[in-house]
Amino acid sequence: MLRFVIAPDGTVTPDLAARLPGRGIWLSARRDVLDTARTRHLFSRAARQPVKVPEDIAQAVVSGLEARLVQGLGLARRAGQALCGFVKCREWIAAGKAGIVIQGSGGSPDELRRLISGNGNLPVLTLPARVLATAFGREHAVYAVVARGALAQRLMAEHERFSGLTDGLVPEPRDERLGREQAGI
């Protein structure tokens, strides 16, 4: 779910952390729902007042969610609960430390299968490669793992909202065994 609030100037503002004051307007984290709410003036109806909805509100939400994913991955990395690189990820998965596996867009499905072989119950999230690289301070990153725990659950929730809005802009893993539904955290 996505929360929006009305700014003092009457503009609809995304509240991705759900902490801004006010009642808020909640929408499903899907692009079609957001576009329908914007085009049919449903924000004004829900707020019970005329409001201004920016034309690029969907892109603003996607950018905000990308930033939250980068911040969450960065926090996990600094806390020692995330790392990237095929060999390091493979070691964590083999040791049973990994809670989720993250694949950058453009990663090979065969390499992913090789990475998680024997541990098919790990959820695999697909993110744009630039998001993964930014979070780890690298020019390029394809694979990362996050340890089990609260940070992994937070990243799963943020990814679910992000993937609902990107609508296929970020390809999911091609092998159905590797989907989100196997999130055994």
C-alpha positions in Angstrom: 0.0 0.0 0.0 1.1 3.5 -0.7 0.1 6.5 1.5 -0.4 10.0 0.1 -1.0 13.2 2.1 -2.2 16.6 1.1 0.5 19.3 1.5 -0.5 22.8 2.8 -0.6 24.1 -0.7 -3.1 21.4 -1.8 -0.7 19.2 -3.6 -0.8 15.4 -3.3 2.5 14.2 -1.8 3.7 10.6 -1.5 4.4 9.6 2.1 6.4 6.4 1.5 7.5 6.1 5.2 3.8 6.6 6.3 4.9 9.1 9.0 3.6 12.5 7.8 0.8 14.0 9.8 -2.8 13.7 8.6 -5.3 11.1 7.8 -3.7 10.2 4.5 -5.0 8.5 1.3 -4.1 4.9 0.8 -3.8 3.2 -2.6 -2.6 -0.2 -3.7 0.9 -0.2 -4.9 0.1 -0.7 -8.6 0.6 1.7 -11.4 -2.8 1.2 -12.9 -4.5 2.1 -9.6 -2.3 5.2 -9.2 -3.0 6.3 -12.8 -6.8 5.8 -12.4 -6.8 7.8 -9.1 -5.0 10.6 -10.9 -7.1 10.7 -14.0 -10.5 10.3 -12.4 -9.8 12.9 -9.6 -10.1 10.3 -6.9 -7.6 12.1 -4.7 -9.9 15.1 -4.5 -12.8 12.9 -3.6 -10.9 11.0 -0.9 -9.5 14.3 0.5 -12.9 16.0 0.3 -11.3 19.1 -1.1 -9.8 20.1 -4.5 -6.2 19.0 -4.7 -3.4 19.3 -7.3 -2.0 16.0 -8.5 1.4 16.3 -10.3 1.5 14.7 -13.7 4.6 12.7 -12.8 3.4 11.4 -9.4 4.0 7.8 -10.5 7.6 8.5 -11.4 8.0 10.4 -8.1 6.8 7.4 -6.2 9.0 5.0 -8.1 12.0 7.3 -7.5 11.2 7.5 -3.8 10.9 3.7 -3.5 14.2 3.2 -5.3 15.8 5.6 -2.8 14.2 3.6 0.1 15.6 0.4 -1.4 19.1 1.9 -1.7 18.9 3.2 1.9 17.7 -0.2 3.2 20.4 -2.1 1.4 23.0 0.5 2.5 21.9 0.1 6.1 22.1 -3.7 5.9 25.5 -3.4 4.3 26.8 -1.1 7.0 25.3 -3.4 9.7 27.1 -6.3 8.2 23.9 -8.0 7.2 24.3 -7.7 3.4 27.1 -8.2 0.9 27.4 -8.5 -2.9 29.5 -10.5 -5.3 28.9 -14.0 -6.5 31.5 -15.9 -4.4 30.6 -14.1 -1.2 26.9 -14.6 -1.8 27.5 -18.2 -2.5 29.4 -18.6 0.8 26.6 -17.0 2.8 23.9 -19.1 1.1 25.9 -22.3 1.8 26.3 -21.3 5.4 22.6 -20.7 5.8 23.0 -17.0 6.7 21.1 -15.6 3.7 17.5 -14.5 4.1 17.0 -13.1 0.6 18.9 -13.1 -2.7 18.9 -9.9 -4.8 19.6 -10.1 -8.5 20.4 -7.0 -10.6 18.5 -6.7 -13.8 20.4 -8.3 -16.7 21.7 -11.1 -14.5 21.7 -14.6 -16.0 19.0 -17.0 -14.9 21.6 -19.9 -15.2 24.0 -18.0 -12.9 21.2 -17.4 -10.4 20.3 -21.1 -10.4 24.0 -21.9 -9.8 24.1 -19.3 -7.0 21.2 -20.7 -5.1 21.6 -24.4 -6.0 20.5 -26.6 -3.1 18.7 -23.6 -1.4 15.7 -23.1 -3.7 13.5 -21.9 -0.9 15.2 -18.5 -0.7 13.2 -15.6 -2.1 14.8 -13.8 -5.1 14.2 -10.1 -5.7 15.1 -8.5 -8.9 16.1 -4.8 -8.9 17.6 -2.5 -11.5 21.4 -3.1 -11.5 22.0 0.6 -10.9 20.1 0.5 -7.6 22.1 -2.5 -6.5 25.4 -0.9 -7.5 24.5 2.4 -5.8 23.7 0.6 -2.5 27.0 -1.1 -2.5 29.1 1.8 -3.8 30.2 0.0 -6.9 30.0 0.7 -10.6 28.4 -2.7 -11.3 26.7 -5.3 -9.0 24.6 -8.3 -10.1 24.1 -10.4 -7.0 23.6 -9.6 -3.3 22.3 -11.4 -0.2 20.7 -10.0 2.9 20.8 -11.9 6.2 17.5 -13.1 7.8 15.8 -10.6 10.0 14.0 -7.4 10.2 16.0 -5.7 7.5 15.3 -8.5 5.0 11.6 -8.3 5.8 11.7 -4.5 5.3 13.4 -4.9 1.9 10.9 -7.5 0.9 8.0 -5.1 1.7 9.7 -2.2 -0.2 10.4 -4.5 -3.2 6.8 -5.6 -3.3 5.6 -2.0 -3.5 8.4 -1.1 -6.0 7.6 -4.1 -8.3 3.9 -3.3 -8.2 4.6 0.1 -9.8 7.3 -0.8 -12.2 5.0 -3.3 -14.0 7.5 -5.4 -15.8 10.1 -2.7 -16.2 12.3 -4.8 -13.9 12.2 -8.4 -15.2 11.4 -11.1 -12.7 13.6 -14.3 -12.6 12.5 -16.5 -15.5 12.4 -19.7 -13.4 9.1 -19.9 -11.6 10.8 -21.8 -8.7 12.7 -18.6 -7.9 9.7 -16.3 -7.4 8.7 -14.2 -4.5 6.0 -16.6 -3.3 8.7 -18.8 -1.7 9.6 -16.1 0.8 10.5 -18.3 3.8 12.0 -15.7 6.0 
